[in-house]
């Protein structure tokens, strides 16, 4: 038992290179060894869905990797021992859905961690924060991992690290949840902190009302006197010159006082062209992180997490079907899941795959047909985004302003179409397949560290997803 941690880290290291990053982050990274006795090893997992996934998808790979590290191991067991087993979110209903399969109730342990989701009540807690938005109720996947880590760092040391924190991404991807999770975590640790969450629309309306009622000083005191200011939907500040000026001075006052500022938008700072340059430059002073649409594995985890939060265990085939049905954002995912569960309650039956397929068939039939991606489409979208000609992408020029878009093109062909390297090389001007391999690898390595590159790739992805017939 003395070196079980090292044993499992070696196994995870081997598995990481054989599965996709999304699979590894979602299903394997949160695990650890509980015990290793007499050739029987117990692997701790955070929730029942994670347990099912490992048993059904990765058991063979895990057992083989363990046997390679320690030939004495002959049996592997997965046990729910994480937070999901010890606690239940305070907002979850106490009774399970009557139509669904139920898991055995977990024992309740009274601990400081178990009470996190119930925030302390105090005058400082009147801040528009939703107590359900916590880190514990946020599902982490490859699409939001970096943003989640940045938010946790801010919650740990507000005002001293990553200030401001700027989060951007499309509608319904979890930006509001993450931002408010930071506020709730800070407040949990110190309920005297003054935290204010507000949308930019509400900020603007309050500012206008303050001018009309000649209460400018009260407005200024409210927003410049907080310890943490969380502003949602910054893109809607465009065109509001007086409000931009007020927010600029509010930002300066808070930043100079080492008070934490958290901002969300649908675009990164450099693309908010209708905002003043001085604002955009300040937004980029701290750290900018993005949230991308969740991949299949993350969508599956979100579905099961929300279902188990209501005392419901969905069959894996139902989870997989819903995850493939609702792909655009988390709100669509939640809406689809709500519809499925409501139908089960109405019928008094269990959520089987045949019924779910029948229930969602009309939605599938009425959706606009999306043209399948082609190498030509990707080349056209990349060229258009960078204001180039398609011939530049496929041609022989080696100028930097062409080489990077060309590498992004190959990266997208690999990740969006799963093309082989020889096919990618042929599509981009008949190059050698090793050139395609180099290009894809280079973008993969740089995309996590380069905010501008990640922003460009995500913007092009959104254009590709919008191509409909």
Secondary structure, 3 states (H helix, E strand, C coil): CCCHHHHHHHHHHHHHCCCCHHHHHHHHCCCEEEEEECCEEEEEECCHHHHHHHHHHHHHHHHHHHHHHCCCCCEEEEEECCHHHHCCCCCCCCCCCCCCECCCCCCCCCCCHHHCCCCCCCHHHCCCCCCCCCCCCCCCCCCCHHHHHHHHHHHHCCCCCCCCEEEEECCCCCHHHHHHHHHHHHHHHCCCCCEEEEEHHHHHHHHHHHHHCCCHHHHHHHHHCCCEEEEECHHHHCCCHHHHHHHHHHHHHHHHCCCEEEEEECCCHHHCCCCCHHHHHHHCCCEEEEECCCCHHHHHHHHHHHHHCCCCECCHHHHHHHHHHCCCCHHHHHHHHHHHHHHHHHHCCCCCHHHHHHHHHHHHHHCCCECCCCHHHHHHHHHHHCCCCHHHHHCCCCCHHHHHHHHHHHHHHHHHHCCCHHHHHHHCCCCCHHHHHHHHHHHHHHCCCCHHHHHHHHHHHHHHHCCEC
